Amino acid sequence: MRSRSVLTVLLTTLLTAVLAACSSTGARGGSELQAVKDAGVLKVGTEGTYSPFSFHDPKTNALTGYDVEVAKAVADKLGVKVEYVETPWDSIFAGLAADRFDVVVNQVTKNPERAGLYGLSSTYTWSEGVVATRADDSSITSLAALKGKKSAQSLTSNWTKVAKDAGAEVESVEGFTQAITLLKQSRVDATVNDSLAVLDYLKSTGDQGVKIAAKTGDVSEQVVATRKDSDLVAAIDKALADLKADGTLAKISQKYFSADVSKQPAAASAS
């Protein structure tokens, strides 16, 4: 999900990371976990504008969402309160390095670049590429079945290449909403996108005219990010393991997606 490159903020991040390391090591005595416990608060960097993960309820204006609830559950396991620091995505890692918060919980996709710069927790969300079709269409049951079919795709999305490589004729759209509109109007046969986007659409709209017909085999993992070498990682991993074991993550997942997105999909297990 949040797999956009951090190159645009890399220089800022590296500079602030050096300053933060120099200033925070002494203040925290080397243990960020102890600092959080002493303060009694886990400060969480999150966007607040990224539904259904971190957004404001239009009725109450309260911050809510899948990531927001996961962060609170983790803080509960650590025995501390949670404090959210709403931050634009493009500056969220710089904010982490500058000690504005302790962790980032905002659908941070795990990749080698980030693993070299930050401490990354175990996976709490799995997402995979899927092919969405009309519910009454049985002609597409695999990615290969897109060959010769029309697929609505945003040209700036990596899913466009997936559709093209499968042999689909791509119809350019501005985003997922327009893709679904064309699909329901039978102007295209499918759209390839992230499973979380499709599951969120199906959950929020109750639309029974659209289904997930196939998987692409592309799988990504979302994690909690900390500063590099932070001892918070081990504590968060323990909290996430407990939340998986007691069913809390599954319950939060079902609330927002009607599916357990905290569970490793079969495609990832087989790869």
C-alpha positions in Angstrom: 0.0 0.0 0.0 2.3 2.7 1.2 5.0 1.5 -1.1 5.8 4.9 -2.7 9.6 5.5 -2.8 11.2 7.3 0.1 13.8 8.9 -2.2 12.0 12.2 -2.1 12.5 12.4 1.6 15.7 10.4 1.9 18.1 13.3 2.3 15.9 14.9 4.9 15.5 11.6 6.7 19.2 10.8 6.8 20.1 14.3 8.1 17.4 14.2 10.8 18.3 10.6 11.7 21.8 11.7 12.5 20.6 14.6 14.7 17.9 12.4 16.3 20.4 9.7 17.1 22.8 12.1 18.7 20.1 13.8 20.8 18.0 10.9 21.8 20.5 8.2 22.7 21.6 10.1 25.8 18.1 11.2 26.8 16.7 7.7 26.5 19.7 5.8 27.8 19.7 3.7 24.7 16.3 2.2 25.4 13.4 3.7 23.4 11.1 1.1 25.0 11.9 2.2 28.5 11.4 5.8 27.4 7.9 4.9 26.2 7.1 3.1 29.4 8.4 5.9 31.5 6.3 8.4 29.6 3.3 6.1 29.7 2.6 7.0 26.0 3.4 5.5 22.6 3.4 8.3 20.1 2.2 7.1 16.7 2.8 8.9 13.4 -0.1 8.4 11.0 -1.7 10.4 8.2 -5.3 10.8 9.4 -6.4 11.2 5.7 -6.0 7.6 4.5 -9.3 5.7 4.6 -9.9 3.0 5.8 -6.6 2.9 7.6 -6.2 6.3 9.3 -9.0 8.8 8.8 -11.6 11.0 10.6 -15.1 9.7 11.0 -17.3 12.0 9.0 -20.0 11.9 11.8 -17.8 12.4 14.9 -14.5 13.7 13.4 -12.7 11.2 15.6 -9.6 9.7 14.3 -10.3 6.0 13.4 -9.4 3.3 11.0 -7.7 -0.1 10.8 -4.2 1.2 11.5 -5.5 3.5 14.3 -7.1 0.5 16.0 -4.0 -1.7 15.5 -1.8 1.0 17.0 -4.0 1.3 20.1 -4.1 -2.5 20.5 -0.3 -2.6 20.4 -0.1 0.3 23.0 -2.5 -1.6 25.2 -0.2 -4.7 25.1 2.7 -2.5 26.0 0.8 -1.2 29.0 0.8 2.5 27.8 -1.6 5.0 26.3 -1.5 5.9 22.6 -1.1 9.4 21.2 -1.5 10.0 17.4 0.5 12.6 15.6 -1.1 13.3 12.3 1.5 13.8 9.6 1.5 14.0 5.8 2.9 10.9 4.2 5.7 12.7 2.4 7.2 13.9 5.7 6.3 11.0 8.0 9.7 9.3 8.0 11.5 12.6 8.6 9.1 13.1 11.5 10.1 9.7 12.9 13.8 10.5 12.5 13.3 13.8 14.2 11.7 12.2 17.3 8.2 13.7 16.7 6.8 10.3 17.4 8.0 6.8 18.3 6.6 4.7 15.5 4.9 5.0 12.1 1.7 3.0 11.8 0.4 3.9 8.3 0.5 0.9 5.9 4.3 1.1 5.6 5.2 -1.5 3.0 8.2 -3.7 3.9 11.1 -3.5 1.4 14.9 -3.7 1.4 15.3 0.1 1.2 13.3 0.7 4.3 14.8 -2.3 6.1 18.2 -0.5 5.7 16.9 2.8 7.1 14.4 1.8 9.8 13.5 -0.8 12.3 10.6 -2.8 10.9 8.2 -4.9 12.9 6.7 -8.3 11.9 3.9 -8.1 9.4 0.5 -7.0 10.6 -1.2 -6.6 7.2 -0.9 -8.6 4.0 -2.1 -7.4 0.7 -2.0 -9.0 -2.7 -2.8 -8.2 -6.3 -6.3 -9.3 -7.4 -8.5 -9.2 -10.5 -11.9 -7.8 -9.9 -14.7 -8.6 -12.4 -18.5 -8.4 -12.5 -20.1 -11.0 -10.2 -21.9 -12.6 -13.1 -18.7 -13.0 -15.2 -17.2 -16.5 -15.1 -14.8 -16.0 -18.0 -12.0 -14.7 -15.9 -10.6 -17.1 -13.2 -6.9 -16.4 -13.4 -4.5 -13.6 -14.3 -3.8 -15.3 -17.6 -7.5 -15.2 -18.5 -7.1 -11.4 -18.9 -5.5 -11.9 -22.3 -7.6 -10.2 -24.9 -9.9 -8.7 -22.2 -10.3 -5.0 -21.4 -9.0 -3.9 -18.0 -9.5 -0.4 -16.5 -6.3 0.9 -15.0 -4.8 4.1 -13.8 -1.7 4.7 -15.9 0.3 5.8 -12.9 -0.3 2.6 -11.1 2.0 -0.5 -11.1 -1.1 -2.6 -11.7 -1.3 -1.3 -15.2 1.9 -3.1 -16.1 0.6 -6.3 -14.5 -2.6 -6.1 -16.6 -0.6 -5.3 -19.8 1.9 -8.2 -19.2 -1.1 -10.5 -18.8 -2.2 -9.5 -22.3 -5.1 -7.2 -21.4 -6.1 -4.2 -23.4 -5.8 -1.4 -20.9 -8.5 1.3 -20.7 -7.0 4.4 -18.9 -8.9 5.7 -15.9 -8.2 8.4 -13.2 -8.5 6.0 -10.3 -10.1 2.9 -8.7 -13.6 4.5 -8.5 -13.7 5.2 -12.2 -12.4 1.7 -12.9 -15.3 0.2 -10.9 -17.8 2.4 -12.7 -16.6 1.3 -16.1 -16.6 -2.3 -14.9 -20.2 -2.1 -13.7 -21.2 -0.4 -17.0 -19.7 -3.4 -18.9 -17.4 -1.1 -20.7 -14.4 -3.1 -19.4 -14.1 -6.7 -18.3 -11.9 -6.3 -15.2 -9.6 -4.1 -13.2 -6.4 -5.2 -11.4 -5.7 -3.6 -8.1 -4.6 -4.2 -4.5 -6.8 -6.6 -2.5 -7.2 -4.1 0.3 -8.6 -1.5 -2.1 -11.1 -4.0 -3.5 -12.1 -5.4 -0.1 -12.6 -1.9 1.3 -14.8 -1.0 -1.6 -16.9 -4.2 -1.2 -17.2 -3.6 2.6 -18.1 0.0 2.4 -20.6 -0.2 -0.4 -22.0 -3.7 0.0 -21.9 -4.0 -3.8 -22.7 -7.5 -4.8 -22.2 -6.8 -8.5 -18.4 -7.0 -8.2 -16.2 -9.9 -7.1 -12.6 -10.8 -6.7 -12.2 -13.4 -9.5 -8.5 -14.1 -9.4 -5.1 -13.3 -7.8 -2.0 -12.0 -9.5 0.6 -13.6 -7.2 1.9 -10.2 -6.1 2.1 -10.0 -2.3 3.2 -7.2 -0.1 3.6 -6.9 3.7 2.8 -3.9 5.9 4.7 -3.2 9.1 5.3 -0.8 11.9 8.3 1.4 11.4 10.7 2.6 14.2 14.0 4.3 14.2 16.9 2.0 13.2 18.0 -0.5 15.9 15.2 0.6 18.3 14.4 -1.9 21.0 10.7 -1.1 20.4 10.8 -3.6 17.5 11.0 -6.6 19.7 8.3 -5.3 22.0 6.0 -4.5 19.1 6.6 -7.9 17.6 5.6 -9.6 20.9 2.5 -7.4 21.0 1.5 -8.2 17.5 2.1 -12.0 18.1 -0.2 -11.7 21.1 -2.8 -9.8 19.2 -2.8 -12.5 16.5 -3.0 -15.3 19.0 -6.0 -13.8 20.9 -7.9 -12.9 17.7 -7.7 -9.1 18.1 -6.1 -8.5 14.7 -8.6 -10.8 13.0 -11.4 -8.9 14.7 -10.1 -5.5 13.6 -9.6 -6.8 10.1 -13.1 -8.2 9.8 -14.5 -4.8 11.0 -12.9 -2.9 8.1 -12.5 -5.5 5.3 -14.8 -8.4 6.1 -11.7 -10.5 5.7 -8.6 -11.3 7.9 -5.9 -9.2 6.2 -3.6 -9.9 9.1 -3.2 -13.5 7.9 -0.6 -14.5 5.4 -2.4 -15.3 2.1 -1.9 -18.6 0.3 0.0 -16.9 -2.5 2.6 -15.8 0.0 2.8 -19.1 1.7 3.4 -20.9 -1.6 6.0 -18.4 -2.9 
